[in-house]
Amino acid sequence: MKRVCIVTATRAEYGLLKNLISSLINLSKYEVKIVATGMHLSPEFGQTYKEIEEDGFQIDEKIEILLSADTSSAISKSMGIALIGFADYFERKKPDLLILLGDRYETLAVCCAALNSRIPIAHIHGGETTEGAIDEAIRHAVSKMSYLHFTTTQEYRNRVIQLGETPDRVFTVGALGVENIYKTQLLDKSEVEQILGITTDTPYTLLTFHPVTLEYGTALSQFTEIILALDKVDNIKVVITKANADADGRVINKMIDDLSTKDPNKYKAFTSLGALKYLSAMKYCSFVIGNTSSGIIEAPSFKIPTINIGDRQRGRAQAASVINCKPISTEISDAIQKVFSAEFQKQLQQIENPYGDGTASEKITHVIDNYLDNNKLDIKKVFYNINMKME
């Protein structure tokens, strides 16, 4: 029986992979191995590996890599630990295929270990641009180390091909996050109210803000600008999910703790909600605010507006429900006013999500099954040249 390894390091990443994991396991043709690492194993970030187990999945191995600091040096050292840990794991388990999603620093380290172990890689969410984050460089690097590619839009497929990947190994499948919305039985209003500690009759916003990793020392000032704008809005609750373990993430999380202690009536803070609770909270919120990819990819499917702040997501394909603004309180206040305007609310009903129809897992599983069943996987690749006029 061929062995498929799926690595997950964060709560959000696992939430996206959940349906795909189920789809591959249900084939009953392959030995599916789940490896939890990174933030999943950290008490500070909620030990979210427990969510994987609660969903009935068996974790094959937990690989500790995270240091108790969020400096650039600590992140580089975490990558080194990940490279060592996964080198040992791949040597012992020898998977026939490794599946990775996204663009985090752990992902790059895991890819390096897999490449040295001659393990073919299937990469999800390649070709995307996020000009304000180091993730973009990592994402493109992972694409070059991968054999199979599953992109969310045709534009992103074209970009992976532009990187020199052969077109017949690059598949447009849509976003797993959109699929979660269609396939997950979300919680009703009363359950959401109990979890969040609010009443849904009162408007509330869902706030997630991560450091812009290509900027130095801006996390605190940018998050302060967001709070200055939200403080001015009466009769609204703010449900906050904490930042990832990126550089300066702990600066934001300290401020979140202070906010929820100082004004617990307005600010409700959660280390992690998990996919089900998070999407359910999104369904009933008035708008999403911050710089998380879920505001770009998932929120439009709910016809929910998004206020996307700063450069972290700059360059991603966006629905018309997304309002972009700088991390300046006055601009954020203007965006909030626009969200509640009658004209914008009317436009929301016509929104189309550019990230697919909610069948990503099925499409990915079909391709992987075809390649594994027919022994089509390889690590040898020919660079695909696009004919273009060079200036």
N, C-alpha and C positions, 0 to 999 in steps of 0.2 A: 504494500500500500504506500503510495507516494505521500510525502509529508509537506504540508503547507504551514509556514510560520507567519503569524500576524503579530506585529509589535505595536504596543500602545503605551504612550507616556503621559497622557493628560486626560482629564475628564471629558473635554470637548471632543478630542480625537476618538475616544472609545464610543461616545455617543453617536458619532458618524459611522463607525465601523460595525456597530451592533447588528444591524440587519444583514450586512454582508457576511459576518461570522456565522449567523444562523443559516444563511443560504448555502454556504460552503459545507457546513456540518450536515445539513439535510441531504446533500448529495450522497453521503455515506460511502463515497469512493476514496476519500482522502483522509489522512490523519492530520487534523487541524490543531496546531499548537499555538496557544496564546501566551505571549510574554509581556508581563507588566513591568514597567520601569519608570524612572523619572518621578514626576509629581504624584503618580498613583500611590507610591509607597511612603509618602511624606505625611506625618501627622499634622504638620503645619498647613498642608493643602488638603486635608480631609481624608487621607488614606482611601482614595477613591477606587483602589483595586477591589474594595469590598463590593462596589456596585457591580463589577464584573461577575463576582461570585454569586451575588444575590440574583442576578439574571440567569443563573443556572449554568454558567460556563466554567469550565475547569481551567485554571491558570497553570500552564506547564511549568513556568519558572518566574520568580520575581528577581530582577537584577537591579540592585541598588547602585545608583550613580550620582544622586543629588547631594551637593554640599550645602551647608547651612549658611549660604551667603549668595547674594545676587550680583556680585561684581563681575566684570568682564573676565578677570582672572579665574574666578570660581567656576564660571561657565565653561571656560576652556579646559579647566581641570576635570570637570564633570564629563566633558566629551572624551577626555583621555581615559577616564574610568570606564565609560561606556564602551569604548573601543576594546579595552581589555576584557571586560565582562562578556561582551557579545562574541568576541573571538573564541573564548572558551566554550560558550554555549553552542556556536555553530560547529565547532570541532567535534563536540559530543553528539549533537542531534542531527547534523547534516541534512537540513531541509532541502527539498527539491525546488521550492519557490519561497521567496520572502515577499510579503505584502506590506507596504508602507504607505502612509497617508501624510501628505503635507510637506512641512518645511521647517520644523524645529531643529535646534542644534543637535538634539539626541539622534534625530533621524539621519543626519549626515554622518555621525559617528557609526551608527549601526550599518549604514550603507558601505562605509569603508571596510568594516569587518567582513561584510557579506561578499564584497568584491574580491577581497583577498582570499576568501574561502571558496570562490568560484560558484557562488550561489546566485542564480538569476533573480532579479528584483522586478516586482510589479509596483508601479508608482501611481498613486491616486492624487488628483488635484495639481498636476504639473501644468506648466505653461502660463500660469497666472502671474500677474504683476502686482506687487505691493511696494511701491517706491519708497515708502518711509521706513521699511523694516529690513533688517539683515536677512529675514526669511526669504526674500526674493533671490538673493545669490545662492542661498542654500537650496532652494527649490530647483533652480536650474541645474545646479551641480548634481543633485539627486537624479534629475531626469537623465543626465548624461551617463550616470552609473546604472540606469535601469534598462530593462529589456522590453517590458510591456508598459504601456502608458494609458491611463484612463483619465481623460480630461472632462471638464464640466461643460465647456462650450466649444463650438467649432473654431472660434477665434483662438482659444487656448490650444486646440489641436494643431492649428497652423503654426503656432509659436514653437511647439515642441518639435515639429517637423523642421522648422527654421533652425533649430539647434542641431540638426543633422540626423534626426531619428527617422528611420524608414516609415513611410506612411502606413504600411499594412500592419505595423505594430502599435499604432496610435489610434485610440478609440474614444469617440465622444459619447459619454454615457449620462451626462447630467450630474447633479450634486446629490450625494448621499443625505445631506441635511434636508433637502426637499422631500426625499423619499420618507424620511422619518415623520414628517408632518402628515403625509397621506396614510402611512401604515401604522402609526402609533395611536392607540386609544388614549387620547389625552384626558386629563382630569377635568371634572366639572368645576363650576365657579365656587361652590362651597368648599371643595377640597383645596382649591388654590388659595382661598381665603384663609383656611386653617393653616396651611403650610407657611404662607407669607406673613400671617398675622395682620392682615388688612381686610377691608371690605372692598369688593370690586365695584361697588356703586360709586366709590370715590376714585377719580382718575389716578392712575399710577404709571410711572415710567420704569423701564428696565435698563439699568445702567451697568455697562462693563467697559472698563478702560484699561488698556495695557500700555506699557512703556513703548515709545517709538524708538526702536532699537538702533536706528542709524543716527539718532540724536543723542547728545550727551547731557545728562542732568536736567532734562526738561519735564520729567514725569510729574514732579510735585507742582510746578507752576501751571502746567496744563490742566491737571486734575483740579487744582484750586479754581481755575477759571470756570470749569464746568459747574462746580458747586456754587460759585458766586451767582451764576445764571439760574440755577435751580432754586436757590434760596429765595429768589425774587418771585417765584411762582407760588401763589397761594393755592390751597386746597388740592395739592397733589402729593402723593407719596412717591418715594424713590426706593425701588428695590435694587440693591447692588450685589453683583457677584464679583468676587475678588479677582485680582490680576494673577496671571501666570507667573512662573518662576523665571521670568526674564530679568535682564539687568534693570535694577531699580524697581522691580515689582513689589518688593517689600515696603518701599517708600509709600506707594499708593495704598497698600493694604493697611499700613499703620494709620493713615489718614482716614480710611474707611472705618476702622475700629473706633477712632476718636469721634467721627460723625455719628455713628450709631449709638455711642454712649452719651454724647452731648444732646442729641435730638432723636431719641428712639421712636418718637411718634411719626416723624417724617422719613427718617432713613432706616431701612431694614437691610442689614448686611448678612450675606451668606458666603461661606467659603466655597461651597459648591452646591448647586441644586441638582445636578445630574440631568440627563437629556429629557426624561419625562417631565419632571417638575419645571425645568427651564422652558421647554416648548409650551407647556400648559400656561405658565406665567406670561409668556409672550403672546399667546392667543388672546388674552383678555386685557393686555396693557394698552395704554393710549399711544405710546410710541417707544421705540428703542433708541437709546442714546449712548454714545461712546465711540469706540473704534474697533469693535469686535466683528469678525467676519460673519457672524450669525445675523447681524443687522443688514448685511449686504445680500446674503444667500438665502436665509430662511424667512426673515420677516416679510418680504414681498408676497410670499405665498399666503400669508394671513391678511393681506391688504392693510398691513400695519406700517405706518411711517417710520423712517429711520433718520436720525440726525447723526451723520458720520463726521466725526471731529478729527481734524489734523490729517497727517500724511500716512498713517500706518496702512490704510487700505487703499491709498491713492493708486489708480491704475486698474482696479478690478472692474469688470463689467457690472453695471448697476441698472436696476429698475428705476422708473420715474418716481417711485415712492421714497427714494433716498435723497436727503438734503445734505449737501456737503458744506462745511464751514470751518473756519480756522479756530484754533483753541483760544478764542478771545471771548470773554463773557458777553459783550454786547452783540457779537455775531451769533452766539449760541442763543441768546434771548430772542433775537429776530427769528431764528429758525424755529424756536418753540412756538412763537406767535403764528408763524406760517403753518405749522402742523395743525393747529386748532382752527385755522381759517376755513370758512364754508367752501371756498373754491377748491382748496387742496383736498379737503375731505371728500368732495364730490369726485375728484380725479382718481382717488384711491380705488374706486370700484372698477376702474378700467385697467388697473395695473396688471402687467404680465411679467412673470418671473423668468429671466433669461437662463435660469439654471436647470431647465429640464422638466420632465413630466413625472418624476418620482419612481422611475424604474431602474435606477442605477445599479443596485445590487444584482438584479436579475441579469443585466447586460454584462457586468463584470464577471459574474459566476460562469456565464456561458462561454466567454472568451477564455477564462482560466481553465475550464474543463476541457475545452478544445485543445489548448496548448499542452496540457499535462497528459491527456488521454492519447494524443498523437505524437508525443515526444518531440514537440516543436520548439521547446525552450532551448536557448543557447546563450552563452555569454559573449560569443564572438559577434561583433557588429560591424557593418560597413557604414561609413559616414555618408549620409544622403545629401548630395549636393543639389541646391536649388539654383536653377539658371537665373541669374540676375545681372543687371548692368552695374558694375562697380564704378563709383565716382572717385 
